[in-house]
Amino acid sequence: MAGRSLDDYARLTREDPVPVLPEFRTEPGATEAGPDLRRSELHRSLADPVLDTMNFLNEVTHRYPDAISFAPGRPYDGFFDTERIFAYLRTYLDQLEAQGRSRDEIRTAMYQYGPTAGQIRDIVADSLHVDEDIDVPAESIVITVGAQEAMLLVLRALFRGPDDVLLVASPCYVGITGAARLLDVSVTAVAEREDGLACADVEAAIRRERAAGRRPRAVYVVPDHSNPSGTTMDAASRAALLELAEHHGILVIEDSPYRWVSPGTPLPTLKSLDRSRTVVHLGSFAKTVFPGARVGFVVADQSVADDTGRIGLLADELAKIKSMVTVNTSSLSQAAVAGALLSAAGRISELNAEPAAHYGQAMSSTLRRLDLRLPAARRAELGVRWNEPTGGFFLTVHVPFPADNAALTRSAQDFGVIWTPMNYFYPQGGGLDSLRLSTSYLTDADIEEGIDRLARFIEAYSAQAR
């Protein structure tokens, strides 16, 4: 692998907690006179550590294949059946035929470039109506290449200049902060409390930014079982955030990937409570259908007036940007996702009833095993604690030592267990004493053994930190 070795990464200290991109070296293809390009001449985001976090985790995983990994936030493979993809495709094609589409039209729908905004918008709109009580026209939806593209489109459309600011929770999903840095969008972190993002802290950040001459344009939130911390906004906080955003004239970018992979009935989405078109809602079928499809969507029903007074939708503006980024989302992927939705009458909640129960059980098993291996008295002695999410894929463990790349490497090498340093998720620094566990991808046996290994690692490192 060109660039830093794993040992280079492991030597990073508390003062240098996240990996930096490798310095350019003379590699095959470079001349003796030096490299063809210098990173200092490329976009500045490429020097940002956040863009290299996944490379480091992948390298650790490949270097220690026998280690049990609590790092990947991915669905459990046991619920995937290859034959089901063909059934989904057949269901969607049958739907097109039932609508009166000719064989030539169906062939074109599958083989050719489709509409930039997507060809299954009506099916997604129906699903949002029956499952989420979100009533928006299909024209306000843009089908994207995963929720990651949706983030990029929304940021590019909303943030015009250097004084526009995106507010995010800290810790925060790296996908949104990474996209912001690629687009030179300024990010201001709002520290998350133990029970999640507090509206009082958001309002204080808005006032500080405005006092400094900047314009808070939007706040990004994951209200349900957030990545990375696992927190969920309660009903009162949801209502307060909407009121706050409307009062201050900012938008809320709501990301919702974990609602239907969690047990029980979720709280209403912010978008379903939105009465003033304050919320831009991001969705993904990666966790609920299958990630390989790479299909997401954005609901952007905000009205936009041009210089002539003509009124359109924000979704139309996003489609313009998409036409210059990915042109359109794969027709085959859209067909597979649409077939899955049709097979469940649009109800992702029903489609995911069994997986949601499994993920809830995995989270419960992880918490029980942690409590068994590190009971209250012992973790109080060590200075260890964790939160207890009611769903989603992630929980946070606080430890009395730097949970950095060096510690992760030793954890994988000496104890056979991998986790994710939480400092990756703090856009303006922090999180050095915390680690993230993902419970979604492992079997019960792996969870039991993995937590045993993690407990041994935590006890060993806690002893060294005294």
C-alpha positions in Angstrom: 0.0 0.0 0.0 1.4 3.4 -1.0 1.7 5.9 1.8 1.8 5.3 5.5 2.1 1.9 6.9 -0.1 0.6 9.8 2.8 1.2 12.2 3.0 4.8 11.0 -0.7 5.2 11.9 -0.2 3.5 15.2 2.4 6.0 16.2 -0.1 8.8 16.1 -0.5 10.2 19.7 -3.1 12.1 21.6 -1.9 15.4 20.0 -2.3 13.8 16.5 -5.4 11.6 17.0 -6.5 10.9 13.5 -4.6 9.8 10.4 -3.4 12.2 7.9 -3.2 11.4 4.2 0.1 9.9 3.2 2.9 12.1 1.9 3.7 11.7 -1.7 6.6 9.3 -2.3 8.4 8.1 -5.3 6.3 5.2 -6.6 6.1 3.4 -9.9 5.1 6.0 -12.5 6.9 8.9 -10.8 10.1 10.2 -12.3 13.4 10.6 -10.5 12.9 14.3 -10.8 10.0 14.1 -8.4 6.3 13.5 -8.3 4.0 14.6 -11.0 1.8 16.5 -8.6 2.0 17.8 -5.1 -0.9 17.6 -2.7 -0.5 21.2 -1.8 -1.5 22.0 -5.3 -4.7 19.9 -5.1 -7.9 20.8 -3.3 -7.3 21.5 0.4 -9.9 18.9 1.5 -7.6 16.1 0.4 -5.3 17.0 3.4 -8.2 16.7 5.8 -7.9 13.6 8.1 -11.7 12.9 7.9 -11.2 11.7 4.3 -8.8 9.0 5.3 -10.6 7.5 8.2 -12.1 4.6 6.2 -8.8 3.8 4.7 -7.2 3.4 8.1 -10.1 1.2 9.4 -10.0 -1.0 6.3 -6.2 -1.4 6.6 -6.6 -2.5 10.3 -9.3 -5.0 9.3 -7.3 -6.5 6.5 -4.1 -6.6 8.6 -5.9 -8.5 11.4 -8.5 -10.7 9.7 -9.1 -12.9 12.8 -10.1 -9.9 14.9 -13.8 -9.4 15.6 -14.8 -6.0 14.2 -17.4 -3.7 15.8 -16.4 -1.1 13.2 -18.6 -1.5 10.1 -22.0 0.1 10.3 -23.5 -2.3 7.7 -26.6 -4.5 7.6 -26.4 -8.2 8.6 -25.7 -10.4 5.6 -28.0 -13.1 6.9 -31.1 -11.2 5.7 -29.9 -11.1 2.1 -31.1 -13.6 -0.5 -29.6 -13.3 -4.0 -32.8 -14.7 -5.6 -34.9 -12.0 -4.0 -33.2 -9.4 -6.3 -34.7 -11.1 -9.3 -38.1 -11.2 -7.6 -37.9 -7.5 -6.9 -37.0 -6.7 -10.5 -39.9 -8.9 -11.7 -42.3 -7.2 -9.4 -41.4 -3.8 -10.7 -41.5 -4.8 -14.3 -44.9 -6.3 -13.8 -46.0 -3.0 -12.3 -44.8 -1.2 -15.4 -46.7 -3.6 -17.6 -49.8 -3.3 -15.5 -49.6 0.5 -16.1 -49.8 -0.1 -19.8 -46.2 0.3 -20.7 -45.2 -1.3 -23.9 -42.3 -3.8 -24.1 -40.2 -1.2 -25.9 -40.9 1.4 -23.2 -40.0 -1.1 -20.4 -36.8 -2.0 -22.2 -35.9 1.6 -22.5 -36.7 2.2 -18.8 -34.2 -0.5 -17.8 -31.5 -0.1 -20.4 -31.3 3.6 -21.1 -30.4 6.7 -19.1 -33.5 7.5 -17.0 -34.8 10.8 -15.8 -32.2 12.7 -13.7 -34.6 13.1 -10.8 -35.4 9.4 -10.8 -38.0 7.1 -12.3 -39.5 5.7 -9.0 -40.4 8.9 -7.3 -44.1 8.1 -7.2 -43.4 4.8 -5.5 -41.1 6.5 -2.9 -43.7 9.2 -2.3 -46.4 6.5 -1.7 -44.1 4.7 0.7 -43.4 8.0 2.6 -47.1 8.5 2.9 -48.1 5.1 4.2 -45.1 4.6 6.5 -44.0 8.1 7.6 -47.1 10.3 7.2 -45.0 12.5 4.9 -47.3 13.9 2.2 -45.3 15.4 -0.6 -45.7 15.3 -4.3 -43.5 13.0 -6.3 -42.0 16.0 -8.0 -40.5 17.2 -4.7 -38.3 14.0 -4.5 -35.0 13.4 -6.2 -33.7 9.8 -6.3 -30.0 9.8 -5.5 -26.9 7.5 -5.5 -27.3 6.8 -1.8 -27.9 9.4 0.8 -24.3 10.5 0.4 -25.1 12.1 -3.0 -28.2 13.6 -1.5 -26.0 15.4 1.0 -23.7 16.7 -1.6 -26.6 18.0 -3.8 -28.2 19.7 -0.9 -25.1 21.4 0.4 -24.1 22.5 -3.1 -27.5 24.1 -3.7 -28.0 25.8 -0.3 -24.5 27.1 0.5 -23.6 30.0 -1.8 -20.5 31.7 -0.2 -17.9 31.6 2.5 -20.1 33.2 5.1 -22.8 30.5 4.9 -22.4 28.0 7.7 -23.7 24.5 8.3 -24.4 23.6 11.9 -23.8 20.0 12.9 -23.9 18.0 16.1 -20.5 17.0 17.6 -20.0 14.1 17.3 -21.4 13.9 13.8 -21.6 11.5 10.8 -18.4 11.9 8.8 -20.3 11.7 5.5 -21.8 15.2 5.9 -18.7 16.9 7.2 -16.6 15.2 4.5 -19.0 16.4 1.8 -18.9 19.9 3.3 -15.2 20.0 3.1 -15.1 18.8 -0.4 -17.4 21.8 -1.3 -15.7 24.3 0.9 -18.8 24.7 3.1 -18.0 26.1 6.6 -19.0 23.8 9.4 -19.7 24.8 13.0 -20.0 22.1 15.6 -22.6 22.1 18.4 -21.6 19.9 21.2 -24.0 17.0 21.8 -25.1 16.3 25.3 -25.6 12.9 26.8 -29.2 12.8 25.6 -28.5 14.3 22.2 -28.5 17.7 20.6 -30.1 20.5 22.7 -32.1 23.3 21.0 -30.6 25.8 23.4 -27.1 25.0 22.2 -28.2 25.2 18.6 -29.8 28.7 19.2 -26.6 29.9 21.0 -24.6 28.7 18.0 -26.9 30.6 15.6 -26.5 33.8 17.6 -22.7 33.5 17.8 -22.4 32.9 14.0 -24.6 35.9 13.2 -22.7 38.1 15.7 -19.6 37.2 13.8 -21.2 38.2 10.5 -21.9 34.7 9.2 -25.2 33.2 8.1 -26.2 29.9 9.6 -27.9 28.3 6.6 -29.0 24.9 7.9 -28.6 22.5 10.8 -27.9 18.8 10.0 -29.5 16.2 12.4 -30.0 12.5 12.6 -33.0 12.4 15.0 -33.2 8.6 15.3 -30.4 6.4 16.7 -27.7 8.7 15.3 -24.4 7.7 13.9 -22.1 7.7 15.7 -23.4 8.2 19.3 -26.7 6.3 19.0 -28.8 9.1 20.6 -32.5 9.8 19.7 -34.2 13.1 19.9 -37.3 13.0 22.1 -40.7 14.4 20.9 -40.3 17.7 22.8 -36.9 18.3 21.2 -38.2 17.6 17.7 -41.0 20.2 18.1 -38.6 22.7 19.7 -36.1 22.3 16.9 -38.7 22.9 14.2 -39.9 26.0 16.0 -36.4 27.3 16.5 -35.5 26.7 12.8 -38.6 28.5 11.6 -38.1 31.4 14.0 -34.5 31.9 12.8 -35.2 31.3 9.2 -32.8 28.3 8.8 -33.4 24.9 7.3 -33.2 21.5 9.0 -31.4 18.8 7.0 -32.9 15.6 8.5 -31.1 12.3 7.8 -33.1 9.1 8.7 -31.3 5.9 7.8 -31.9 3.9 11.1 -35.7 4.4 11.8 -36.9 1.1 10.3 -34.0 -1.1 11.4 -34.9 -0.5 15.0 -37.5 -2.3 17.1 -40.7 -0.6 18.1 -42.6 2.3 16.7 -40.4 5.3 16.0 -41.2 8.9 16.8 -42.5 11.0 14.0 -39.9 12.3 11.5 -39.2 16.0 11.6 -40.5 16.2 8.0 -43.9 14.7 9.0 -44.2 17.4 11.6 -43.0 20.2 9.3 -45.8 22.7 8.5 -43.6 25.5 7.0 -41.3 23.5 4.6 -38.4 24.0 7.0 -37.1 20.4 6.6 -35.1 18.9 3.8 -35.5 15.2 4.4 -32.8 12.7 3.4 -33.5 9.0 3.1 -31.6 5.8 2.1 -32.5 2.3 1.2 -29.0 1.0 2.1 -30.0 -0.3 5.6 -33.6 -1.2 4.8 -33.4 -2.9 1.4 -29.7 -3.5 0.6 -26.6 -1.2 0.4 -25.4 -2.6 -2.9 -28.2 -0.9 -4.7 -26.8 2.5 -3.7 -30.2 4.2 -3.8 -31.3 7.1 -1.6 -33.5 10.1 -2.0 -34.1 13.7 -0.9 -37.4 15.4 -0.2 -37.0 19.0 -1.2 -40.4 20.6 -1.4 -39.3 24.1 -0.7 -40.4 26.7 -3.3 -37.7 28.6 -5.2 -38.3 31.8 -7.1 -36.0 32.8 -9.9 -35.2 36.4 -11.0 -38.2 36.5 -13.3 -40.6 35.5 -10.5 -41.1 32.0 -11.7 -41.7 29.5 -8.9 -40.2 26.0 -8.9 -39.1 23.5 -6.3 -35.8 23.0 -4.6 -35.9 19.5 -6.0 -35.7 20.9 -9.5 -32.5 22.8 -8.5 -31.0 19.6 -7.0 -31.8 17.7 -10.2 -29.8 20.3 -12.2 -26.8 19.6 -10.0 -27.2 15.9 -10.2 -27.2 16.1 -14.0 -23.6 17.3 -13.7 -22.6 14.8 -11.1 -24.0 11.3 -11.7 -26.5 12.1 -14.6 -29.0 9.7 -13.1 -29.3 6.9 -10.6 -29.0 3.4 -11.9 -32.3 2.2 -13.5 -31.6 -1.4 -12.4 -31.0 -0.3 -8.8 -34.1 1.8 -8.7 -36.1 -1.1 -10.1 -34.8 -3.5 -7.4 -35.7 -1.0 -4.7 -39.1 -0.2 -6.2 -39.9 -3.9 -6.4 -39.0 -4.3 -2.7 -41.3 -1.4 -1.8 -44.1 -2.7 -4.0 -43.8 -6.2 -2.4 -44.6 -4.7 1.0 -47.3 -2.2 -0.3 -44.8 0.6 0.4 -44.3 -0.3 4.0 -40.6 -0.4 4.8 -41.8 -1.1 8.4 -43.2 -4.4 7.3 -40.4 -5.3 5.0 -37.9 -4.8 7.9 -39.9 -6.2 10.8 -37.6 -9.2 11.1 -34.3 -7.4 10.6 -35.4 -4.7 13.0 -36.1 -7.3 15.7 -32.6 -8.8 15.0 -30.8 -5.5 15.3 -32.7 -4.7 18.5 -31.6 -8.1 19.9 -28.0 -7.5 18.8 -28.0 -4.1 20.6 -29.5 -5.7 23.7 -27.0 -8.6 23.6 -24.1 -6.2 23.4 -25.3 -4.1 26.3 -26.0 -7.2 28.4 -22.5 -8.6 27.7 -20.9 -5.3 28.5 -22.7 -5.2 31.8 -21.7 -8.8 32.6 -18.1 -8.3 31.8 -17.8 -4.8 33.3 -20.5 -4.6 36.0 -21.3 -1.3 37.6 -18.8 -1.5 40.5 -16.0 -2.5 38.2 -16.6 0.1 35.5 -16.9 2.8 38.2 -13.5 1.8 39.5 -12.1 1.9 36.0 -13.9 5.1 34.9 -15.8 3.4 32.1 -19.4 4.1 31.0 -21.5 3.7 27.9 -24.9 4.8 26.7 -27.9 2.5 26.0 -29.5 3.2 22.7 -33.0 1.7 22.1 -32.2 0.9 18.5 -30.0 1.6 15.5 -26.6 0.2 15.0 -24.3 2.2 17.3 -23.4 2.8 20.9 -20.6 4.9 22.6 -18.2 3.6 25.2 -16.3 6.2 27.3 -12.9 5.0 28.6 -10.1 6.5 30.8 -7.4 6.5 28.1 -6.9 7.9 24.6 -9.0 5.7 22.3 -6.9 6.7 19.3 -5.4 5.0 16.3 -2.5 3.6 18.4 -4.9 2.1 20.9 -7.1 0.6 18.1 -4.0 -1.0 16.5 -3.0 -2.6 19.8 -6.6 -3.7 20.4 -6.7 -5.5 17.0 -3.2 -6.9 17.3 -3.1 -7.9 21.0 -6.7 -8.5 21.9 -8.3 -9.4 18.5 -11.1 -6.8 18.6 -11.7 -3.7 16.3 -13.8 -0.6 17.1 -13.9 2.9 15.7 -12.3 5.9 17.5 -14.9 8.5 18.2 -12.5 11.3 17.5 -13.1 10.7 13.8 -16.6 12.1 14.3 -15.7 15.4 16.0 -15.4 18.0 13.3 -13.6 20.5 15.5 -11.7 18.2 17.8 -12.7 16.0 20.8 -13.9 12.5 21.5 -10.4 11.2 22.4 -11.8 9.2 25.4 -14.5 7.4 23.5 -15.0 4.6 21.0 -17.9 3.6 18.9 -19.3 0.0 18.7 -21.5 -1.1 15.8 -23.7 -4.1 16.7 -25.4 -4.7 13.4 -23.0 -6.9 11.4 -22.2 -9.6 14.0 -23.7 -12.9 15.2 -24.6 -13.4 18.8 -21.5 -15.6 19.2 -19.3 -12.9 17.7 -20.8 -10.3 20.0 -20.2 -12.4 23.1 -16.6 -13.2 22.2 -16.0 -9.7 20.9 -17.2 -8.0 24.0 -15.1 -10.4 26.1 -12.0 -9.3 24.1 -13.0 -5.7 24.3 -13.4 -5.9 28.1 -9.9 -7.4 28.4 -8.5 -4.6 26.3 -10.3 -1.9 28.3 -9.1 -3.3 31.6 -5.5 -3.6 30.4 -5.4 -0.1 29.0 -7.2 1.4 31.9 -4.6 0.0 34.2 -1.8 1.5 32.1 -3.6 4.9 32.2 -3.5 5.1 36.0 
